[in-house]
Amino acid sequence: MLNEPAINFTTKAIRFLLTGSLSKFKFYQPQTVRFPDVKRTGIYVHVPFCEQLCPYCPYNRYPHNEALELEYIKAIKKEIYYYSKQFSDLEVESVYFGGGTPTIVSEGLVDIIGELRKDFNIIGPFCVESNPADLTFNKISLLKENGVDCISLGIQSFNPKFLELIGRKYSVEKIKEVLIWLEQAKFKTVNIDLMFALPGQSIQDLKEDLDIATSTFADQITAYPLFTFPYSSIGEYRKLKNVEMPKLSSRKKMYYFLYDYLIKKDYKRASVWSFKKEADTHRYSSVTRERYIGFGPGAGSFYGSLFTLNTFSVPDYISSFNKKGEAVALQMSFSRRLSILYDFYWRLYDTRIPKVRIVDGVNYRVADIKALKLFLILAKALDMVDEEEEAYILTKKGTFWIHLLQNYFLLRYINKIWSVAKCVPWPESIEF
């Protein structure tokens, strides 16, 4: 595992290489929000409620409360309507419900979906995260009947020992029952989430999980290590004894094993984390939209030249709509260079970086940007990237190091923001 001085040095080196500066990034509290013109975007809806607060989860979530849920639904419908008036002729490429546990408010989701369809031109799929403990046959049927196309099931492991270790309150029998219901519903895409490098987990344990996962009807498998926020005060939410960040060597060994296993099973790489059965099926992903508008407490929005973040506090989020019609707590302006770098990072996540990209309607060649060209030259020399006619393709080695880069560096920044925003509903500013 990398130590703190090494992480600090590498973080500064990467920032200087890409941005040409060691200056910190800064979010600040806006007086007014002036939205850039956007014609095509994704939508993210954050549902913060959970029946059970899993001890390892760092995301913005609250214990489920029916009265608070009803007020939240009213507020988010107001937010959707408010934003629909800010943008004309907007095409929405996809709608993604995350959490929290979105399906805990399944009837509320139907209301939100109805509001979205009424106020926006939705041309892409509706995608929902789910938890086996929360799903019933009736909930699944309700989601399918109301236009949900894709669903992700957070199984994490088929081994009762590891489910208990990470605080998941459902049985393997429940998982199997839910999988039967999902198969009957015939969603366009069903993704299974698994964890690897769990404390005490062996390669054989991981193989057994993969054996079961690949024997199911699910179209996609997404695998990730237990901890993605290793440094933070968010750690106070992870009250697991004798559990620590997996060592680099064991993480690499397990990642390479699952990568080789799934490729040999004819799965196609969909991102650094995900593998699909068929190359032409819809990819289930929460994070690779080029532009997105976020609704709900703690949701972020990225418009290319502007990033905004709603207040994390559910009560403050609700009350804000009665005062000013929106709940933006922080914003940060993006220069064109930073917007391109942001886009480049997510193309690395895709594992395929087109040589020519269009950002905000303007073409740019990756090789024409000195910092990116140097990065790709170094990556090729280290056997992390292969060059094809139209794109740079990450190798297996490259996918591992990009996934590690995300864990150690990008999420380090996110952790700083979230640690403050979880404690202070309306921060004056956050530097990182």
ABEGO torsion letter per residue (X at the ends): XBBAAAAAAAAAAAAAAAAGBABBBBBBBBABBBBBBBABBBBBBBBABBABBBAABABBBBBBBAAAAAAAAAAAAAAAAAAAAABBGBBBABBBBBOEBAAABAAAAAAAAAAAAAABBBABBBBBBBBAAABBAAAAAAAAAAGBABBBBBAGBABAAAAAAAGBBBBAAAAAAAAAAAAAAGBABBBBBBBBGBBGBBAAAAAAAAAAAAABABABBBBBBABABAABAAAAABBBBGBBBBBAAAAAAAAAAAAAAAAAAGBBBABAABBBABAABBBBBAAABABBBBBEBGBBBBAGABBBBBBABAAAAAAAAAAAGBABABBBBBBAAAAAAAAAAAAAAAGBBBABBBBGGBBBBAAABAAAAAAAAAAAAAGABBBBAABBBBBAAAAAAAAAAAAAAAAAAAAAAAAAAAABABBABBBX
